[in-house]
Each structure stands twice: as structure tokens, then as C-alpha cells.
Amino acid sequence: MRVLHLIPSLVGGGAERQLALLAPQLCSLGIQTHVGFVRAGVNVELLRGTPVQLHPIASLNNHDPFILARLVSLIRRVQPMLVQAWLTQMDVFGGLAALLTHRPLVISER
């Protein structure tokens, strides 16, 4: 199974830390885990050196419309069985990208 998590950033917030702790555990269960993010932060260090595959997404700012195109490209490249969107920005951009690529989407509210 392959899962792609999309999150706006991996800075010091609670959802970001939750994903940084969850992703390596999913790998230990045999789930190929990918994390796409726009901005790196302290929680990236929790993921380095683990089997989690990191995918930085280039953008000019949080509202860069090219984020959507880059997410569609990422989903096509990774071919996940499902996409999980974390936080509002990825609920929108990631949700649209999942719909455009016909991937199941999970949205989690904190």
C-alpha cells in the first residue's frame, strides 16, 4: 500500500508533529509513506533518516496557483492508493489534485 500525505508545512505545529510521528510508524507496518509539503521546518528532522519519502513542493507563497499543478504531478509520479490532506491549504489544493487524478481522498480536521 502506498499513501501520500500532503501538508502545507512541517514547522512546529501540532498537526505537523503528529504527521512526523505517524509517518515512520506507517512505514514500519509496511505502508509506503510519502509526505508532500510546501515549507520545511523542525519536523522535517524527525522524518530524515526514516523510510518516509519526502517531497518538497516549490511555491512562491501559500496562494501560488502552481501548487495545484505540482501536486497533480506529484500524485501522478507517486501513484498513491490514497491521498490524505492535512490542514486547510491542502484540503483545498490536495483535494482538487486528488479529484483531478481520481485518487481517494482523506481529509482530517484537527
Phi, psi and omega in degrees: 000140180234128182235140175245118175263134178241127183219142182299320182207167175240037176285193192282018182283171182292316179295321180297316179293320179301315179295320181296331177275326183287316188304312179296328178292323176298320177299320181294341177269004178090011179266119178290117190244128179240144177231119174258135182212153180270316181238132176283170178186193186301331182284346174298324181297330176292337183263338179295139180083005175252170178287355180296132179266121184264139181227092175293139181247115182292140175201156177280325179196182183295340185250016180297117182294342179287348175303317181301311180298321180291325177290320176300315178298317179298315180297318179295324181286315184282328182056054181288155174286332175206156179245131174247124179262135179243126176072161193303314182303317180278338171300322181279296183296313181293323178297315177297317180297319178296318178297317181294333181257006177059044177252141174299144184236135172243127176248129180242126178263136177261000000 
